[in-house]
């Protein structure tokens, strides 16, 4: 009997050692992945995928916030969204949505426009002004009590300097041009709320967004370009063609809705800048670069490797959130950049990386999917 108990204890110790070795291997593998896919790695107190482990003090803070802060913020946020939905509903009554032509379909999918952003007059003004105000109020509810904005003076590096005016004779005309598009780095869904509060631009969104309760009508008032596609082609020609048309329209017509694009095509952890897609630069119009940075001590609001529900919960639990915005001067492309959208995109990207102290990375959406799939596999194994 005693020998059997010894054998059993010995077997249990071997299994424990094997399990510990397996867990350490998983941790090592995750660390290696985080180095390889650095632009998407979470480095906050909450760990990879927001799964911890959490210090005891953090557990206490989370528990307290969940029973006090979260319910209040949730109710306020839903009330604000409902209020703005009702404003949009009332002021779009008896108005037919603008449709920029028939649906366009190619190998990339279907591009569809249906919006109230082209509606003029005082009703449009009410929708825009209330949208900007309530977006800022919603950010306040989420803990962004102060938003630090800076506008670096880059007169020495401006694209239409006095020297260039003398040489090309076109700088004065270019300076008066309206930017056709706002381009920004992409860190979180909160980016959209900030841009709504700052300039209320149109975005590119999935077709399903236009059918969502509350959000659907709001997205139509923003003037979103809806896309329904399977990711078969990296070029997205149908999407680029429609976006190009909207960029030119915004550039020519001051009353047309401004369009906002995230040329990286996906989110990062906020420390990196991925390769830009050329959609925002095909029209050759001036662009307005904006850089968003979210400093943090505990929870990073970057939306990477973490589920939407867990992200929202941790966001609401954090009493104070921080946002810094760097609004660069309008970038006027040279003729060479107008003729070469890739060069134009690359130059704007380098400028934004320099001004925002961001690290350039050649990784893309495909690499991000590989990273997420591998992480999920490792966590399932552990």
N, C-alpha and C positions, 0 to 999 in steps of 0.2 A: 504493500500500500504506500509506504513511504517513498519507494523508488518511483512509483507512478506519479506521486505528487511532485517529486523533483523533476521528472521528465516534463510534466505539464508546466511547471514554473520556468524551466529552461526554454521550452517552446514559446511561452508567452513573451519572455525577454527577447528572443530572436525576432518575433513578430513586431515588437515595439521598436527595436533597432531598425528593422526594415522600413517601418512606417516613418520613423524620424528621418531616415536617409531619403525616403521618397519625398517627404515634405521639404527637406532642404534642397533636393534636386529641383523641385517645382519653384521654390523661391529664387534659386540661382538662374533658372530658365527665364523667369519673369524679369529679373534684373538685366539679363542679357537682351531680352526683347525690348525693354525700356531704353536701352542704349541704342539699339539698332533703329527703333522707331521713335526716336526722341521727341519729334514734334507732337506726338499724340499721347505721350506718357504723363500720367497724373503724378505730381510730386508734392501734394498737399498732405495735411495731417491725416486725411481719411483714406489714403492709400489707393492702390490700383483698383479700379472699378468701384471705388467708394465703399469697399468691404472691410476696411480696417486693417489690422487690429486697432481698437480705440483705447486710449488711456482712460483710466477711471474718471479723471476730471472731465474729459470730453463726454463721457457717457452721462455724467450728472448734468452737464450743460445742455446736452441734447434732450434729456428727459424733461428738464425744466421748461425748455423752449417749446417742446411738443404740446404741453398742457397749458401754456400761457400765450406764447407769441404766435404759433402756427395757426390756431383757430381764428384769431383776430385778423391776421394778415390774409388768410384764405377768404374770409367773409368780405373783407374790404376789397380784395382783388376781384372777386366775382361780382361784387356790386358795381365797381368801376367799369368792368367789361359789359355788364348788362346795361348800365346807363349809356355807354357810348353806342352800344348796339341799338338802343331805342332812338338815340339822336340820329344815327344813320338811317334807321327805318323810317322815321318821320320825315326827314329831309330828302329822302329819295322816293317818297310816295308820288305816284303818277309820272315818274320819270323813267323813260326806257333806258336800259344800260347801253353804253357805247360798245359797239363790236367793230374791231378793226379788220373786217373782212371775214371770209369763211375760215373754217379750221384748216390748218396746214399740216400735212402729214408726209413724212419721209421715213427713212430707215431709223431715225432717232425717235420717232413717235409723233404725237399730235401736239400742236401749239394752239392755244385757244385764248381769245381775249373777250372779256365781258366785264365792263367796269363802269363806275360812276365818277371816275377821276377826270373825265373830259367834260363833265357837267359844269357850266359856268354860273356866274351870278352869285347872289348873296348866300344861297343855300350851300354852294360849294365852299364858300368862305367859312360858314358856320361849321361844316364837317371838318375842314382842315384845322381851324383854330381850336375847336374842342378836342380834336384828335391829338394835337400836339400837347395841349395842356393835360389831358387825362393820361397820356403816355408818361409824362413826367411825374404825375401823381402816382401812377402805378409803380414806377421805379422807386419813388420815395417809400411806398408801402413795402417794397422788397428790400429796403434797407440802404438804398443809394441816396442818402440824405444830402450829400454834396457830390457834385460832379466837377472835377477840375478840368477845364478846357484851356488849351494853349494854342496860339497861332504863331509858329516860328516865322521870323522875318527873313525871307530868303531872297532879298532884292538882288544880291550879288550873283545868285544862281538862277534867277528867273529866266523863263524861256523867251521872254520878249524884252530884253534889256535895251537900253538906249543905243548900245553899240550895234545890236542886231537890227534895230530900227534903221540905223544909218546904212547898214550893209544890205538888208533885204527890202527895206521900204515897206514892210508889212506889219511891223510890231504894233503900231498904234491901232490898226484894225483888229489884230488878234487880241489885244488887251480888252477890247470892248465885247469880245465874244462871250457868250454864255456857255458854261460847261454843259456838255450833253449828258454826263453821267457822273454819279458819285461812286468812287471805288473805296472799299474798306477791307481790312483784314477781318477774318471771321473766327470768333472765339466761342460764342454762345448764342442761343436764341434771344438772349437779352440784347444783343446787338441791334435787333430789329426794333425793340422798344426805344432804344436811345435814338436811332435814326428817325423814328416816327416823331419823337419829341423835338428833334432838331430841325428837320426839314420835310417830314411827311412825304417821303418818296414812294415810288412803286417798286415792287420786288418781283423776282421770278419765283414762282411757287408751284408745288404739285397741284394737279387738277383737283385732287380730293380736298384740298384746303378750301376751295371755293364752295364746297358742299357741306362744310362743317357748321354746326349750330353756332350762332353768334359770330365766330371767327370768319365764316364765309362771307357775310355781308360786309364786314369790316375790311376784308381783303379786297373786295370789289371797290369799295370807296377809296382804298389806297391805289387802285389801278394795277393790280398785280397781273403779270403775264403768266397764265397757267400752262403747265407742261404735263403731259401724260405720256410716259415713254418707258420703254425697256432700255437699259443701258447697254446698247449694242455697239454704238459708235462713240469714240472719244471726241469727235468733232462737234456733234450736236448741231448740224448745219441748220435744221429747221428752227431751233431755238435761237441760234445766232442771227439768223435772218430777221426774225421778228424783233429781237432786242436791238439790232442795228437800226431798224426802222424807228423804234421808239427813241433811241438815242438821238438820231437826226432830228426827229420831231421836237424833242426837248431843247435841242441846241438852237433850232430856228425860231421856235415859238415860245415866248415867255409865259404864256398862259397854259402851255402843255405840262402835264405832270412830269416831274423829274424822275429818272429811274436810278435805282441804287443796286449795285452789283457787288458780289463777293467773288473776285476773280480767282481766288484759290480753289473754289468749288467745294470746299468742305471746311470743317472747323479744326483748329489746332489747340494746343494748351496755352497759347498766347505768347510764347517766347520765340516762336518761329514764323517765317513767312514762306509759304510754299510757292511753287512755280505758278505764274498767272496764266489763266486761259485768255485767249485773245478777244472774246466776245465784246468786252467793253471798249476795245480799242480799234475795232474794224472800221468804224465810221470815220476815224481820224479827227474827231472833235476834241476840244479841251476836256480834261477830266479834273474832278476835285478829289484829291486823295485825303482819306480820313483814317487815323490810326486809333484803335481802341486797346486799352490795357487795363487789366483788372488785378491790381495788387491785392494780396491776401496774406493772412497769417495762419488761418485754420483751414477753411474750405475754399477751394478754387472753383469759381463759377464756370470755368471752361467745360464745355459739354463734350467730353471725350471719355470713352470706356466706362461710362456710367449710365444706368437706365434713367429714363425721363422722370419717373415717379421718385426715385431716390434723389435725383438731382434737385427737383423742386422742393422736396422735404428738407434737405440739408440747406438749401438756399433760404427757405423760410425760417429755419432754426437759427441762422446767423444774424445777430442783431444789427451789425453794421457791415455793409458791403461797399467796396470802393471801385470807382471807375475814373480813369484818366483818358482824356481825349486830346489828340494832337490833330488839329485841322491845318493841313498844309495849303499853301497858295494854289490857285488853279494852275494846272500844268498844261502849257501850250505846246503841242508837238511841232517838231521841225518837219520840213517836207520829207526828209528821209524817214522819219518815224511814221508819218502819214502813209507813206508807200510801203512800209514794213510793220504791220501790227505786232509781230513778235518782238521786234526791236523796241517799239513803243511800250509794250507791256513790260518788257525786261527793264527798261530804264525807269519807269514809274515804280516798279517793284524794288529796285535798288535804292531809289530815293526814299521810299517808305521804310525800308529796312534800316537805312542810315539814321533817319530822323527819329524812328521809334526804337532804336537800339534792339532790333530784331535779328535773329539768325536766319540766314537764307538756307533753304532746304529744297532738294530736288524730288523729295517724296511726293506722292499724290494719293488720290482717293483709293486706287487699287492697293497701295501699300497699307493704307489704313484698314481696309477690309481684311487683309491678311493678318494684320496685328490683332484686330478684334477677334477674329476666328481662332487664332492661336491662343490668345488669352482665355477665351471661353473654354477651349479644350483643356488647358492646364488647370483651370479652376474646377472643372468637372472631374478631372482625374484626382485632384487633391481632396 
